[in-house]
Amino acid sequence: MLLQGILIALWYDWQMALQHLEQRQATAHIIQKTLEYVPRLTNDFEVKKFMLGLTALLIPPDQA
């Protein structure tokens, strides 16, 4: 659930979320844990949250 929250934060305000992750030197750790957890996703709503958050890292929502 915590990863889902972080990924949704990336979707809603990717700049602020990344800024906070970087300040805590946690960006690489969060991305690693996210990619490790992807194969265990079972519910549609989990997949949606993960995809929105990961997509926000590649193409920020305000630039899409």
Secondary structure, DSSP 8 states (H G I E B T S, - for coil): -HHHHHHHHHHH-HHHHHHHHHHTT-HHHHHHHHHHHGGG--SHHHHHHHHHHHHHHHS-GGG-
